[in-house]
Structure formats: structure tokens, C-alpha cells
């Protein structure tokens, strides 16, 4: 917790020095995990969100070369 407060203080100081502000309503502090740009960021690492992996899991198996090329893009 102490390390988090020190890092937060450093970030806020840098924002003030750069004449930038934070939108408090959009800010989250003291969270164990956050979702950012379609990724879940946790202490263990960065993972895709469930919605991203669900779409891939729902893909049907291509049954001919034309559908395989279409699935591969």
C-alpha cells in the first residue's frame, strides 16, 4: 500500500508539472485489476477480457478451403 501511495504521488506530481489534470470521476485508485483497451491488467500480468476470447471460441470449424481462407483473413 505504501509503494502504491508513493507511485501515485509521483504520477500526480508529474501531471501537475506538465500542466495536466485528472478526471476524478473516470479515475480508479487502489484496484487489484482494471480493464484497459480490451485487456485485463492484474498483478499476475495482462490478459484478454472474456468478451475477446468468447468471440474466438464461438467460431465454427471451417469445412472447406474457401471458409478457411475467410477465417484467416
C-alpha positions as CSV (number, residue, x, y, z in Angstrom):
1,X,0.0,0.0,0.0
2,X,2.9,2.4,0.8
3,X,4.5,1.7,-2.5
4,X,1.2,2.4,-4.3
5,X,0.9,5.8,-2.5
6,X,4.4,6.8,-3.4
7,X,3.9,5.9,-7.1
8,X,0.5,7.7,-7.1
9,X,2.1,10.8,-5.6
10,X,4.9,10.7,-8.2
11,X,2.4,10.4,-11.1
12,X,0.3,13.3,-9.7
13,X,3.4,15.5,-9.4
14,X,4.4,14.7,-13.0
15,X,0.9,15.6,-14.2
16,X,1.0,18.9,-12.3
17,X,4.4,19.7,-13.7
18,X,3.1,19.1,-17.2
19,X,0.0,21.2,-16.6
20,X,-2.3,18.2,-17.0
21,X,-5.3,17.3,-14.9
22,X,-7.2,14.1,-14.0
23,X,-10.9,13.5,-14.3
24,X,-11.6,12.1,-10.8
25,X,-14.9,10.5,-11.9
26,X,-13.1,8.4,-14.5
27,X,-10.1,7.6,-12.2
28,X,-9.8,4.4,-10.2
29,X,-7.4,4.0,-7.3
30,X,-6.4,1.1,-5.1
31,X,-7.8,-1.5,-7.6
32,X,-6.3,-5.0,-7.9
33,X,-7.3,-5.2,-11.5
34,X,-8.5,-2.9,-14.2
35,X,-9.8,-3.2,-17.8
36,X,-7.9,-1.0,-20.2
37,X,-8.2,-1.1,-24.0
38,X,-9.8,-4.5,-24.1
39,X,-7.3,-6.1,-21.7
40,X,-7.5,-7.1,-18.1
41,X,-4.4,-5.8,-16.2
42,X,-3.7,-7.7,-12.9
43,X,-0.7,-8.2,-10.7
44,X,-0.2,-11.6,-12.5
45,X,0.0,-9.9,-15.9
46,X,-2.0,-8.7,-18.9
47,X,-4.9,-10.9,-20.1
48,X,-7.5,-10.5,-22.8
49,X,-11.0,-9.8,-21.5
50,X,-13.7,-12.5,-21.5
51,X,-15.6,-10.8,-24.4
52,X,-12.5,-11.0,-26.6
53,X,-11.9,-14.7,-26.0
54,X,-15.6,-15.6,-26.3
55,X,-15.8,-14.4,-29.9
56,X,-12.8,-16.7,-30.9
57,X,-14.3,-19.7,-29.0
58,X,-17.6,-19.3,-30.9
59,X,-16.0,-19.6,-34.3
60,X,-17.2,-22.6,-36.3
61,X,-14.7,-25.0,-37.7
62,X,-14.1,-24.2,-41.4
63,X,-15.2,-27.2,-43.6
64,X,-13.8,-26.1,-46.9
65,X,-10.7,-24.2,-48.1
66,X,-12.7,-21.1,-49.0
67,X,-14.1,-20.8,-45.5
68,X,-10.6,-21.5,-44.0
69,X,-9.2,-18.6,-46.1
70,X,-12.1,-16.4,-45.0
71,X,-11.5,-17.2,-41.3
72,X,-7.8,-16.5,-41.6
73,X,-8.5,-13.1,-43.2
